[in-house]
């Protein structure tokens, strides 16, 4: 039975390139995906695009394409990526330019549009925002982007028309893999429930790259992972039955075990029995992982329940400003001095009339992760150093700056022994969601050719 090999070249926007190169050189791949979008990424890309119409795609695109385009050609591997972010056409144009510069000839570049529905938001003005319950029209003035999570349709169409590189904006993460599998095997969500469930799971296990090969699993003394500095990225070997084996290049760092797979499978899914993706409602409740050998895990028994009638739309909006400052105190009595410093800053902000929507103080090394639920160290240990972080949420930049400035003023205004001040003021882009009818979103595929 014919087997397709798909590798994962990136699990987030700024991921490493060496594991992808290793996969393309040694993995005997048919496809490699680069999954590079987080929830806020497109909104931030849109902000960049407003300043420069040629930008808004993934900032590592040029770096990655310079490495992978020659390997794509030499090893006959197709590349599928969502690095287009907020400016898919510009990403494709840049890829074409790089291919010409490198002398990589005879390839077809496809880019998929249709996820950006920002021009149609008036149609959804009365829709309730999932996270807040407010109507969308109440946020209109602050909205920067609105992108629907599309499925694999555009990717599959591009592959049918001979694309070697497929660049998308917002698609679901598993769609990068599902698109290739639907093209290769002709699976259908309504007719091939088990196979489409397996396709979603294959995409889900690959989408975060090094997480499933031990990166997010590693915990020294409890869960050992060898050669983490040379972490290899995963690949799947899948055939027309839908069953697949997850593995990595021999000799690369990391591990693939049933446990690393289980941890990745439950990552970011709201309901294992009904994981909503545009291509299929996946059911992972009966999935079986079997260790077949060193760094080889067989994956079976995912299924699905048709397609959802609606698509999620991720809406980016200008939310607030965050002002923050950090300062360190060390040696005897350092926690008490840090507490005094926080008391000074809090009273100073009140004295100067700073308007804050939210205020937070963290004693890093004491309670910044777990607050007061776990602030006593085991075995009678005491603090030898404390990093004080004070932050606040404000509506405007000026008030945010006051927080940062008051932390910096601790240098000379006490308490004793403070050092290493860092201060920041940042405008925050946040994300909320609505659901729209599937029929409202249509993928369109465009092509560029390197002669």
C-alpha positions in Angstrom: 0.0 0.0 0.0 1.3 3.4 -1.0 2.7 5.5 2.0 2.9 9.3 2.2 5.6 10.8 4.4 4.9 14.3 5.9 7.3 16.2 8.1 6.9 19.1 10.5 9.3 22.0 9.8 8.1 24.5 12.3 5.7 24.7 15.3 5.5 28.4 15.8 6.4 31.7 14.1 10.0 31.9 15.2 11.0 28.2 15.3 14.4 26.8 14.4 15.4 25.9 10.8 17.9 23.1 11.4 15.4 20.4 12.2 13.5 21.2 9.1 16.6 21.0 7.0 17.5 17.7 8.6 14.0 16.3 7.8 14.2 17.5 4.1 17.7 16.0 3.7 17.2 12.7 5.5 13.5 12.1 6.0 12.6 10.8 2.5 9.6 13.2 2.7 6.8 13.9 0.2 5.6 17.0 2.1 6.8 19.3 4.9 4.6 21.7 6.7 5.6 24.9 8.5 2.9 25.9 11.0 3.6 29.5 12.1 0.4 31.2 13.3 -0.7 31.7 16.9 -4.0 33.4 17.8 -2.6 37.0 17.7 -0.2 36.6 14.8 -2.4 37.8 12.0 -3.6 40.8 14.0 0.1 41.8 14.6 0.8 41.1 10.9 -2.1 43.4 9.9 -0.7 46.1 12.1 2.7 45.7 10.3 0.9 45.7 6.9 -0.8 49.0 7.7 2.7 50.6 8.0 4.2 48.8 5.0 1.9 47.2 2.3 4.7 44.7 1.4 4.9 43.3 4.9 2.5 41.4 7.2 3.7 37.9 6.5 5.9 35.8 8.8 9.1 37.6 9.6 11.1 34.3 9.2 9.8 33.6 5.7 12.8 34.9 3.9 15.2 33.0 6.2 13.3 29.8 5.8 12.8 30.0 2.1 16.5 30.6 1.5 17.2 27.3 3.3 14.3 25.1 2.0 13.7 26.1 -1.6 16.9 24.4 -2.9 16.0 21.3 -0.8 12.5 21.3 -2.1 13.8 21.1 -5.7 16.6 18.6 -5.0 14.5 16.2 -3.0 11.1 16.6 -4.7 9.3 17.7 -1.5 6.2 19.9 -1.5 6.0 22.7 1.1 2.7 23.7 2.8 2.8 26.7 5.2 0.6 29.4 6.8 3.5 31.9 6.8 1.4 34.2 4.6 -0.3 35.4 7.8 -1.9 38.8 7.1 -0.4 39.3 3.6 -0.4 36.1 1.7 0.2 37.6 -1.7 3.3 39.5 -0.5 4.6 36.2 1.0 4.1 34.5 -2.3 5.8 37.4 -4.2 8.7 37.3 -1.8 9.0 33.5 -2.2 9.1 33.9 -6.0 11.8 36.5 -5.7 13.9 34.3 -3.5 13.5 31.3 -5.9 14.7 33.5 -8.8 17.7 34.7 -6.7 18.7 31.1 -5.8 18.2 29.9 -9.3 15.5 27.4 -8.3 13.6 27.0 -11.5 10.5 25.1 -12.7 8.4 25.3 -9.5 4.9 26.6 -9.0 3.9 28.7 -6.0 0.3 28.8 -4.9 -1.2 31.2 -2.4 -4.7 30.8 -0.8 -6.9 33.8 0.1 -10.4 34.1 1.5 -9.8 33.9 5.2 -9.8 37.7 5.6 -13.4 38.8 6.1 -12.7 42.2 7.7 -14.6 44.0 4.8 -17.8 42.1 5.7 -17.9 42.7 9.4 -21.0 44.9 9.2 -23.0 41.7 8.4 -22.0 40.4 11.8 -22.5 43.6 13.8 -25.1 42.0 16.1 -23.2 38.8 16.7 -22.2 38.0 20.2 -18.5 37.8 20.9 -17.7 34.4 22.5 -15.3 35.6 25.1 -17.2 38.7 26.3 -20.9 38.3 25.4 -20.8 41.8 23.9 -22.1 42.5 20.4 -19.4 42.9 17.8 -20.5 46.4 16.9 -19.4 47.6 20.3 -15.8 46.8 19.4 -15.9 48.1 15.9 -13.6 51.1 16.4 -10.8 49.0 17.8 -10.9 46.0 15.3 -7.7 45.5 13.3 -8.3 42.1 11.7 -10.9 39.4 11.2 -9.8 36.1 9.8 -11.8 32.9 9.5 -10.2 29.5 10.2 -10.5 27.9 6.8 -10.0 24.2 6.1 -8.0 22.3 3.6 -9.9 23.1 0.4 -7.6 25.7 -1.0 -4.5 23.6 -0.2 -6.0 20.5 -1.9 -6.9 22.5 -5.0 -3.4 24.0 -5.2 -1.8 20.5 -5.0 -4.2 19.2 -7.7 -3.0 22.0 -9.9 0.7 21.1 -9.4 1.8 23.5 -6.7 5.2 22.9 -5.2 4.8 25.6 -2.5 1.4 26.4 -0.9 1.2 29.5 1.2 -1.9 30.3 3.2 -3.1 32.8 5.8 -5.5 31.6 8.5 -6.3 28.0 8.1 -6.7 25.5 11.0 -3.3 24.1 12.0 -4.2 20.5 11.1 -5.4 21.6 7.7 -1.8 21.9 6.5 -1.6 18.1 6.8 -5.2 17.3 5.9 -4.9 19.2 2.6 -2.1 16.9 1.5 -3.9 13.7 2.6 -7.2 14.6 1.0 -5.3 15.3 -2.2 -3.4 12.0 -2.1 -6.2 9.7 -1.0 -9.4 11.5 -1.9 -10.9 11.3 1.6 -14.2 13.0 2.4 -15.5 14.1 5.8 -19.0 12.6 5.2 -17.9 9.3 3.6 -14.6 8.6 5.4 -15.2 9.4 9.1 -12.4 7.3 10.5 -9.8 8.4 7.9 -10.6 12.0 8.4 -10.3 11.6 12.1 -6.9 10.1 11.6 -6.0 13.0 9.2 -6.9 15.6 11.9 -4.9 13.7 14.5 -1.9 13.4 12.2 -2.0 17.2 11.7 -2.5 17.9 15.4 0.5 15.8 16.3 2.7 17.5 13.7 1.5 21.0 14.2 3.7 21.9 17.1 6.9 20.3 15.8 9.3 19.6 18.7 6.6 19.4 21.3 5.8 15.8 20.3 9.5 14.8 20.1 10.0 15.6 23.7 10.5 19.4 23.8 7.5 20.2 26.0 7.7 16.9 27.7 11.2 17.2 29.1 11.5 17.4 32.9 14.9 16.4 34.3 14.8 13.6 36.8 11.3 12.7 35.9 11.0 12.6 32.1 14.4 12.5 30.6 14.9 13.6 26.9 18.3 13.0 25.3 20.1 15.6 23.2 17.5 18.3 23.7 19.9 20.8 22.0 19.6 18.8 18.8 15.8 18.1 19.0 14.6 16.5 15.9 11.1 17.3 14.5 8.5 14.6 13.7 7.2 13.0 10.6 4.2 10.7 9.9 4.1 7.7 7.5 0.5 7.3 6.5 -1.3 5.1 4.0 -4.8 5.0 2.5 -6.2 3.1 5.5 -5.6 6.2 7.7 -3.4 4.4 10.2 0.0 6.1 10.6 3.4 5.9 12.4 4.9 8.9 14.0 8.8 8.9 13.9 11.8 11.2 13.4 15.1 11.1 11.6 17.5 8.5 13.0 20.2 10.1 15.1 18.3 13.3 15.8 17.7 14.5 19.4 14.6 14.0 21.4 12.3 11.0 21.8 9.0 9.8 20.4 7.0 7.6 22.9 3.4 6.9 23.6 3.6 9.4 26.4 5.0 12.3 24.3 2.1 11.5 21.8 -0.5 11.5 24.5 0.6 14.8 25.9 0.5 16.4 22.5 -2.8 14.9 21.6 -4.6 16.6 24.5 -2.8 19.9 23.9 -5.3 22.7 23.1 -8.3 20.5 22.4 -11.5 21.5 24.2 -13.3 18.2 23.9 -11.5 14.9 22.9 -14.8 13.5 21.7 -15.6 16.5 19.5 -12.6 18.5 18.5 -13.9 21.1 16.1 -11.8 21.8 13.1 -13.1 23.2 9.7 -12.4 19.9 8.0 -14.0 17.5 10.5 -15.3 17.2 14.0 -12.6 14.8 15.3 -13.1 12.2 18.0 -9.9 11.2 19.8 -11.6 9.3 22.7 -10.6 5.9 21.4 -7.2 6.6 20.0 -4.6 3.9 20.6 -0.8 4.6 20.7 1.5 1.6 20.3 5.3 1.7 20.7 6.5 -0.2 17.6 10.2 0.5 18.2 12.7 3.2 19.1 11.1 6.6 18.3 8.3 4.9 16.4 4.7 5.1 17.6 1.7 3.6 15.7 -1.5 5.8 15.9 -4.9 4.3 15.3 -8.7 4.7 16.0 -9.4 8.4 15.7 -12.7 9.1 14.0 -14.9 12.1 13.1 -18.4 13.2 12.9 -18.8 15.3 9.8 -18.0 19.0 9.3 -19.1 21.8 11.6 -21.7 24.1 10.0 -19.9 27.2 11.2 -16.3 28.5 11.1 -14.6 30.3 13.8 -13.4 33.8 13.1 -10.4 35.2 15.0 -10.8 39.0 15.5 -7.8 41.1 16.5 -8.4 44.4 18.2 -6.4 47.2 20.0 -7.1 46.4 23.6 -5.0 48.4 26.0 -1.5 49.4 27.1 0.7 47.4 29.5 3.3 49.3 31.5 5.8 47.2 33.5 9.0 47.5 35.4 11.4 45.0 36.9 14.1 45.3 39.5 16.2 42.7 41.5 17.0 42.5 45.2 19.5 40.0 46.5 21.1 38.7 49.7 19.8 38.9 53.3 16.3 40.3 53.7 15.8 40.6 49.9 12.1 39.6 50.0 11.3 42.2 52.6 13.1 44.9 50.6 11.2 43.8 47.5 7.9 44.1 49.4 8.8 47.5 50.6 9.6 48.6 47.0 6.2 47.4 45.8 4.5 49.3 48.6 6.4 52.4 47.5 5.4 52.1 43.9 1.8 51.4 44.7 1.5 54.4 46.9 3.4 56.6 44.4 1.0 55.6 41.6 -1.9 56.6 43.8 -0.2 59.8 44.7 0.4 60.9 41.1 -3.2 59.9 40.1 -2.2 57.2 37.6 -5.4 55.6 36.1 -5.0 51.8 36.0 -7.6 49.3 34.9 -5.6 46.5 36.5 -2.5 46.2 38.7 -0.3 43.3 39.4 2.9 42.6 41.5 5.0 39.5 41.1 7.9 38.4 43.3 9.7 36.3 40.7 11.4 33.4 42.4 8.7 33.4 45.1 5.1 33.7 43.9 5.1 34.9 40.2 3.8 31.6 38.8 1.5 30.2 41.5 0.7 33.4 43.5 0.1 32.5 47.2 -0.9 28.9 46.5 2.7 27.7 46.4 5.0 30.4 47.9 6.9 28.3 50.5 10.0 26.5 49.2 10.5 22.9 50.1 13.3 21.6 52.4 13.5 24.8 54.4 15.1 26.7 51.5 15.1 30.5 51.7 15.3 33.1 49.0 18.7 34.5 48.0 17.4 36.8 45.3 14.0 38.2 44.2 13.1 39.8 41.0 10.2 42.3 41.5 7.9 42.8 38.6 5.2 45.4 38.7 2.8 45.8 35.9 -0.5 47.5 35.0 -3.1 47.6 32.4 -4.2 51.1 31.2 -6.2 52.7 28.4 -3.5 55.0 27.3 0.3 55.0 26.9 1.0 57.9 29.3 -0.5 56.1 32.3 1.3 52.9 31.4 4.6 54.8 31.3 4.0 56.0 34.9 4.2 52.4 36.2 7.5 51.7 34.4 9.0 55.1 35.5 8.1 54.6 39.2 9.9 51.2 39.2 13.0 52.8 37.6 12.9 55.6 40.3 13.5 52.9 42.9 17.2 53.0 41.8 17.9 56.1 43.9 14.8 56.4 46.0 15.1 53.1 47.8 14.9 50.6 49.3 18.6 49.5 49.4 20.3 47.3 47.0 18.0 47.3 43.9 19.5 46.8 40.5 19.0 45.5 36.9 16.0 47.6 36.2 14.1 46.9 32.9 11.0 48.9 31.9 8.6 48.5 29.0 5.4 50.1 27.7 3.6 48.0 25.1 0.3 48.4 23.2 -1.6 45.1 23.5 -3.4 43.5 20.6 -6.0 41.0 21.9 -8.1 38.4 20.1 -11.8 37.5 20.4 -14.0 35.2 18.4 -17.3 34.8 16.6 -18.7 32.0 14.5 -20.0 32.6 11.0 -21.7 30.3 8.4 -19.4 28.1 6.4 -20.9 29.4 3.2 -19.7 32.9 4.0 -16.1 31.9 3.6 -14.6 30.8 0.2 -11.0 29.9 -0.5 -9.5 31.2 -3.7 -6.2 29.9 -5.0 -3.7 32.0 -7.1 -0.5 30.8 -8.8 3.0 32.1 -9.6 5.5 30.2 -11.6 9.3 30.2 -11.5 10.3 29.6 -15.1 
